[in-house]
Amino acid sequence: MLKEDLCRPSEKFLQAIFILSDKTITAFKAETVRRCKDKEKGIAYERFLNWTHPEKELAVFTTYAYADFDIPKQFDCIFNYDNAAIYSHTKFTLTQSIYEGWYPLDSIEHGHKHLCILTFEYEIPDILKRLPYETEKHITYKWDEKKVLGLCQMADIQSIIDKQHKDAELRELHGDNWYDFDDQT
């Protein structure tokens, strides 16, 4: 468990790896019902089961979260994970979190994957077209780091860009052992 305020700005982002189709969401909802049969259900559970994919909302799957934090949570930047200098400044809110894709919560849990519902203030930005679109009932695609997007705050994007540049320099100098030379680990 890591609290968000203890994270370095260069690490404060979620990695989105897929956009989930309505067919995939339907399968996740069925799995949620099955797995939560004997568990406590609450508002987050009902909210997810009743979600119908409004025009300005999108379901994405994220990898291991950088910290614990409550939702809803405002974000305002989406960037290419392999080159953070390519980003879109756009306001959106993470409104729902489904822990590991089956247990709805009102939080994001450090080190875990989540199905997330994003609600955009205006329109869904074109940068999201970079993400693979998952249409199967279960995620079958092994994610490609070159297609991953980061979700963060504009206040942190320069730190993220700087860290990427520093990491690239260390890789060039030290090869596979670059991580041993990173003073931020």
Disulfide bonds with the S-S distance in Angstrom:
none
